[in-house]
Amino acid sequence: QVQLVESGGGLVQAGGSLRLSCAASNTFFSFNPMGWYRQAPGKQRDLVATITSGGTTNYADSVRGRFTISRDNAKKEVDLQMKSLKPEDTAVYYCSGHRAGMDYWGKGTLVTVSS
């Protein structure tokens, strides 16, 4: 059974930082790429960042330079370090893994950035 479990969301003031983690347990090495997406209220789910098994990263223009995606093979986790957060970063953040033509999703973690 595929399970992606996010953690690390919460409330932070503008300019602050948060670190999200996604644990993929025994399915971690089957995913390529893995990534983070977000969905703000009333909006579609958008790409935040992805990382391949080889470590190649891709970022949305809106977060490039502020967010960093990384993967820890030992912990079987993909993390998203978020800095200089803005109110417009407020959203539910979802971890995603791509495998065999399908995308798998976690349940999401809420990030709220207050002004």
Disulfide bonds with the S-S distance in Angstrom:
Cys22-Cys95 1.98
